[in-house]
Amino acid sequence: MTQALLYKLKEVLPEYKLSTLKNMLMIVQAILQKETICLYKLKSNIGAISEKPKTKASSHYRKITRFFKAHALSSI
């Protein structure tokens, strides 16, 4: 993931922290690579994208679920 893209996105969405935007870009990249929205299947790609391949896939799964819990579009 390039820093230029991250900072360009920050200009468009200034109310979000850089870490939040970085996680969002990571998830979007994983979705495009795996061609699925199944979080369980995405967890294996997050390590390579985040340049942390030695981290357990279960940790990446928790990271993804925390992102969606913290940034839910609506609460029912």
Buried (B, 14 or more C-beta within 10 A) or exposed (E): EEEEEBEEBBEEEEEBEEEBBBBBBBBEBBBEEBEEEEBEBBBEBBBEBBEEEEEEBEEBBEBBEEBEEEEEEEEE
